[in-house]
Amino acid sequence: MLLSELPVEITKQLSNLEVMEKQTVTFDCEVSKPNQVAIWFQGADKIEPGVGDWERFRVEVDGHIHRLIIENVHLEDAKKYSCTIKDKKTSATLSVKGMCLLDLIC
């Protein structure tokens, strides 16, 4: 009898986050198997860490934990983020608060 390998499951979903502009934010999720390949998205756009518009974005894997780190968060980073591993997906929303009240000159 052959034993089939159990599929990868997301054991900790992404959580919605709120951060102040210019701060660093970290999304993290956990999966049932270590060292899986994750693909991160901002809305429908695939994130390519460290390249062009994605230079402030970093991806890390620590065994079962997958992280997306966004440094120096901009107001336009307030979007939906997703992590896909094989056929599993988790999503969350980033809210960004501006540094200036009522958009006055800082």
Backbone as CSV, one residue per row, in Angstrom:
resi,resn,N_x,N_y,N_z,CA_x,CA_y,CA_z,C_x,C_y,C_z
1,MET,0.837,-1.184,0.000,0.000,0.000,0.000,0.885,1.252,0.000
2,LEU,0.589,2.195,-0.879,1.331,3.445,-0.949,0.655,4.493,-0.088
3,LEU,1.465,5.232,0.649,0.926,6.332,1.438,1.079,7.610,0.630
4,SER,0.005,8.349,0.523,0.108,9.611,-0.206,0.497,10.712,0.772
5,GLU,1.236,11.657,0.262,1.694,12.773,1.078,0.524,13.701,1.390
6,LEU,0.449,14.139,2.640,-0.617,15.061,3.022,-0.418,16.408,2.335
7,PRO,-1.493,17.054,1.921,-1.358,18.364,1.269,-0.934,19.443,2.265
8,VAL,-0.373,20.501,1.737,-0.009,21.648,2.565,-1.290,22.358,2.995
9,GLU,-1.342,22.724,4.258,-2.469,23.494,4.790,-1.939,24.775,5.410
10,ILE,-2.713,25.836,5.334,-2.369,27.081,6.023,-2.925,26.962,7.435
11,THR,-2.023,26.936,8.417,-2.427,26.736,9.806,-2.615,28.054,10.561
12,LYS,-2.061,29.149,10.033,-2.301,30.484,10.589,-2.513,31.430,9.422
13,GLN,-3.717,31.987,9.323,-4.079,32.895,8.228,-3.414,34.262,8.411
14,LEU,-3.325,35.026,7.321,-2.906,36.422,7.423,-3.955,37.192,8.208
15,SER,-3.525,38.230,8.919,-4.436,39.088,9.683,-4.424,40.490,9.098
16,ASN,-5.595,41.166,9.136,-5.657,42.565,8.724,-4.766,43.381,9.655
17,LEU,-4.057,44.353,9.069,-3.130,45.175,9.847,-3.384,46.649,9.590
18,GLU,-3.029,47.469,10.582,-3.105,48.917,10.448,-1.779,49.480,10.930
19,VAL,-1.234,50.413,10.171,0.081,50.965,10.482,0.102,52.438,10.109
20,MET,0.986,53.176,10.758,1.200,54.572,10.403,2.136,54.636,9.193
21,GLU,1.897,55.617,8.363,2.756,55.884,7.210,4.216,55.952,7.681
22,LYS,5.135,55.456,6.882,6.585,55.454,7.096,7.058,54.400,8.094
23,GLN,6.137,53.620,8.666,6.512,52.537,9.572,6.835,51.283,8.760
24,THR,7.252,50.237,9.442,7.461,48.922,8.826,6.338,48.014,9.291
25,VAL,5.827,47.202,8.377,4.741,46.283,8.714,5.126,44.881,8.246
26,THR,4.664,43.868,8.998,4.967,42.484,8.668,3.688,41.656,8.644
27,PHE,3.419,41.049,7.503,2.352,40.050,7.387,3.008,38.695,7.584
28,ASP,2.370,37.807,8.360,2.907,36.460,8.441,1.797,35.423,8.474
29,CYS,2.119,34.278,7.888,1.213,33.135,7.914,2.049,31.896,8.191
30,GLU,1.362,30.854,8.623,2.043,29.604,8.960,1.417,28.472,8.168
31,VAL,2.271,27.555,7.714,1.789,26.400,6.944,2.199,25.102,7.636
32,SER,1.542,24.022,7.244,1.740,22.735,7.908,3.046,22.032,7.542
33,LYS,3.696,22.461,6.456,4.961,21.850,6.041,6.025,22.927,5.919
34,PRO,7.249,22.626,6.352,8.311,23.634,6.285,8.820,23.868,4.867
35,ASN,9.397,25.064,4.697,10.140,25.422,3.486,9.367,25.246,2.182
36,GLN,8.113,25.645,2.185,7.296,25.641,0.973,7.543,26.937,0.203
37,VAL,7.225,26.946,-1.076,7.370,28.139,-1.904,6.069,28.937,-1.836
38,ALA,6.187,30.194,-1.436,5.025,31.076,-1.339,5.122,32.159,-2.401
39,ILE,3.979,32.538,-2.937,3.894,33.657,-3.874,3.014,34.710,-3.213
40,TRP,3.529,35.928,-3.135,2.815,37.033,-2.487,2.237,37.972,-3.540
41,PHE,1.057,38.519,-3.248,0.380,39.445,-4.149,-0.066,40.690,-3.397
42,GLN,-0.011,41.813,-4.092,-0.646,43.058,-3.646,-1.794,43.267,-4.625
43,GLY,-3.015,43.064,-4.159,-4.149,43.040,-5.074,-3.945,41.896,-6.054
44,ALA,-3.991,42.187,-7.358,-3.764,41.156,-8.379,-2.310,41.112,-8.843
45,ASP,-1.466,42.012,-8.320,-0.074,42.122,-8.770,0.853,41.228,-7.956
46,LYS,1.627,40.407,-8.645,2.610,39.558,-7.981,3.744,40.431,-7.453
47,ILE,4.096,40.248,-6.208,5.174,41.026,-5.586,6.515,40.391,-5.953
48,GLU,7.416,41.226,-6.469,8.778,40.803,-6.804,9.714,41.549,-5.846
49,PRO,9.976,40.991,-4.657,10.729,41.696,-3.619,12.053,42.269,-4.106
50,GLY,12.301,43.530,-3.739,13.566,44.168,-4.041,13.736,44.657,-5.462
51,VAL,12.725,44.486,-6.312,12.838,44.856,-7.733,11.923,46.039,-8.035
52,GLY,12.479,47.104,-8.614,11.678,48.249,-9.057,10.776,48.798,-7.968
53,ASP,9.457,48.827,-8.247,8.488,49.359,-7.292,8.425,48.532,-6.011
54,TRP,8.990,47.362,-6.024,8.930,46.456,-4.867,10.196,46.545,-4.006
55,GLU,11.020,47.582,-4.169,12.300,47.655,-3.446,12.130,47.729,-1.925
56,ARG,10.981,48.171,-1.438,10.742,48.267,0.009,10.149,46.969,0.580
57,PHE,9.932,45.987,-0.279,9.278,44.735,0.106,10.321,43.623,0.263
58,ARG,10.146,42.812,1.315,11.045,41.701,1.575,10.213,40.473,1.944
59,VAL,10.641,39.301,1.509,9.968,38.047,1.839,10.960,37.188,2.607
60,GLU,10.479,36.577,3.695,11.311,35.683,4.490,10.557,34.388,4.754
61,VAL,11.304,33.303,4.861,10.737,32.000,5.233,11.560,31.486,6.396
62,ASP,10.875,31.090,7.468,11.528,30.514,8.639,10.788,29.223,8.974
63,GLY,11.179,28.136,8.295,10.513,26.848,8.499,9.072,26.890,8.018
64,HIS,8.127,26.902,8.956,6.696,26.897,8.651,6.131,28.312,8.464
65,ILE,6.897,29.335,8.845,6.417,30.732,8.846,6.873,31.454,7.579
66,HIS,5.913,32.109,6.921,6.199,32.932,5.738,5.868,34.380,6.093
67,ARG,6.790,35.306,5.766,6.605,36.716,6.104,6.759,37.603,4.871
68,LEU,5.907,38.628,4.829,6.060,39.719,3.876,6.296,40.963,4.706
69,ILE,7.436,41.614,4.501,7.813,42.806,5.266,7.828,43.988,4.308
70,ILE,7.107,45.038,4.692,7.071,46.263,3.885,7.674,47.371,4.737
71,GLU,8.775,47.942,4.253,9.453,49.013,4.973,9.010,50.363,4.440
72,ASN,9.063,51.375,5.306,8.715,52.740,4.908,7.373,52.757,4.177
73,VAL,6.334,52.281,4.854,5.004,52.135,4.257,4.490,53.468,3.723
74,HIS,3.929,53.440,2.517,3.320,54.612,1.878,1.802,54.487,1.966
75,LEU,1.100,55.601,1.852,-0.362,55.582,1.871,-0.921,54.670,0.782
76,GLU,-0.271,54.646,-0.382,-0.767,53.823,-1.489,-0.521,52.324,-1.284
77,ASP,0.164,51.937,-0.209,0.335,50.519,0.120,-0.917,49.941,0.779
78,ALA,-1.879,50.786,1.095,-3.126,50.322,1.723,-3.935,49.538,0.701
79,LYS,-3.781,48.227,0.727,-4.424,47.342,-0.240,-4.614,45.967,0.388
80,LYS,-5.145,45.061,-0.419,-5.288,43.668,-0.016,-4.002,42.933,-0.381
81,TYR,-3.511,42.093,0.534,-2.319,41.285,0.320,-2.690,39.816,0.454
82,SER,-2.083,38.980,-0.383,-2.376,37.545,-0.372,-1.090,36.750,-0.431
83,CYS,-1.135,35.581,0.196,-0.045,34.618,0.131,-0.627,33.316,-0.401
84,THR,-0.029,32.801,-1.482,-0.489,31.556,-2.091,0.628,30.522,-1.984
85,ILE,0.266,29.355,-1.470,1.193,28.240,-1.366,0.486,27.029,-1.956
86,LYS,1.038,26.534,-3.073,0.392,25.473,-3.861,-1.024,25.933,-4.207
87,ASP,-2.064,25.226,-3.772,-3.438,25.630,-4.108,-4.145,26.300,-2.932
88,LYS,-3.392,26.691,-1.902,-3.971,27.340,-0.720,-3.664,28.826,-0.751
89,LYS,-4.609,29.628,-0.233,-4.445,31.082,-0.279,-5.015,31.701,0.993
90,THR,-4.328,32.716,1.492,-4.820,33.512,2.603,-4.629,34.983,2.242
91,SER,-5.566,35.825,2.677,-5.528,37.249,2.318,-5.844,38.116,3.535
92,ALA,-5.359,39.346,3.489,-5.650,40.327,4.536,-5.486,41.720,3.939
93,THR,-6.002,42.698,4.656,-5.965,44.082,4.186,-5.038,44.911,5.068
94,LEU,-4.269,45.785,4.416,-3.422,46.734,5.118,-4.084,48.103,5.078
95,SER,-4.263,48.705,6.256,-4.750,50.086,6.367,-3.564,50.955,6.782
96,VAL,-3.430,52.116,6.144,-2.317,53.009,6.425,-2.868,54.360,6.853
97,LYS,-2.416,54.832,8.006,-2.824,56.140,8.506,-1.736,57.142,8.184
98,GLY,-2.148,58.309,7.681,-1.192,59.351,7.325,-0.560,59.995,8.535
99,MET,0.613,60.546,8.344,1.352,61.204,9.422,0.778,62.572,9.740
100,CYS,0.122,63.213,8.768,-0.376,64.563,8.962,-1.888,64.530,9.186
101,LEU,-2.343,65.271,10.177,-3.771,65.369,10.418,-4.413,66.239,9.361
102,LEU,-5.518,65.795,8.805,-6.289,66.569,7.826,-5.447,67.010,6.630
103,ASP,-4.405,66.244,6.314,-3.528,66.543,5.178,-2.939,67.956,5.224
104,LEU,-2.708,68.467,6.420,-2.072,69.785,6.557,-0.574,69.625,6.304
105,ILE,0.085,70.720,6.037,1.528,70.682,5.815,2.192,70.222,7.102
106,CYS,3.098,69.273,6.994,3.786,68.733,8.193,4.999,69.573,8.527
